[in-house]
């Protein structure tokens, strides 16, 4: 990786980190009650968990050979 690519990727990482930090601060400083904020965070967590489970299920559909190999290895 060249120096220019490293600089670009680190700048992108800093930008993503700044965006995440800004989003968190925005949520915490928003004019909502604590119970509403906690409910929103809980909803976000449940939605994220569901999406990640769906993504994992789709990934397993594309890798059926790996599951078969693991099943054979566990039977041995």
C-alpha positions in Angstrom: 0.0 0.0 0.0 1.4 3.4 -1.0 1.7 6.3 1.3 -1.1 8.1 -0.5 -3.5 5.1 0.0 -2.6 5.0 3.7 -3.4 8.6 4.1 -6.7 8.3 2.3 -7.8 5.2 4.3 -6.8 6.9 7.6 -8.7 10.0 6.6 -11.7 7.9 5.8 -11.4 6.2 9.2 -11.3 9.5 11.0 -14.3 10.8 9.1 -16.3 7.6 9.9 -15.3 7.9 13.5 -16.3 11.6 13.7 -19.6 10.7 12.1 -20.3 8.0 14.6 -19.3 10.3 17.5 -21.5 13.1 16.2 -24.4 10.7 15.9 -24.0 9.4 19.4 -23.7 13.0 20.8 -26.8 14.0 18.8 -28.8 11.2 20.3 -27.6 11.9 23.9 -28.2 15.6 23.7 -31.5 15.5 21.8 -34.5 16.9 23.7 -36.1 13.6 24.5 -36.9 12.0 27.8 -34.5 9.3 29.0 -37.1 6.6 28.7 -37.9 7.6 25.1 -34.2 7.6 24.2 -33.7 4.2 25.9 -36.6 2.8 24.0 -35.1 4.1 20.7 -31.8 2.6 21.5 -33.5 -0.7 22.4 -35.4 -0.7 19.1 -32.2 0.1 17.2 -30.5 -2.8 18.9 -33.3 -5.3 18.1 -33.4 -4.1 14.5 -29.6 -4.4 14.1 -29.7 -7.9 15.6 -32.4 -9.0 13.2 -30.6 -7.6 10.2 -27.4 -9.3 11.2 -29.1 -12.6 11.7 -30.7 -12.2 8.2 -27.3 -11.3 6.7 -25.8 -14.4 8.3 -28.5 -16.6 7.0 -28.0 -15.2 3.5 -24.3 -15.7 3.7 -24.8 -19.3 4.7 -26.9 -19.8 1.6 -23.9 -18.8 -0.5 -21.5 -21.1 1.3 -23.3 -24.5 1.5 -20.1 -26.4 0.7 -18.6 -25.1 4.0 -21.5 -26.3 6.1 -21.3 -29.8 4.5 -17.6 -30.0 5.2 -18.0 -29.0 8.8 -20.8 -31.5 9.2 -18.6 -34.3 7.9 -15.7 -33.2 10.2 -17.9 -33.3 13.3 -19.2 -36.8 12.4 -15.7 -38.2 12.2 
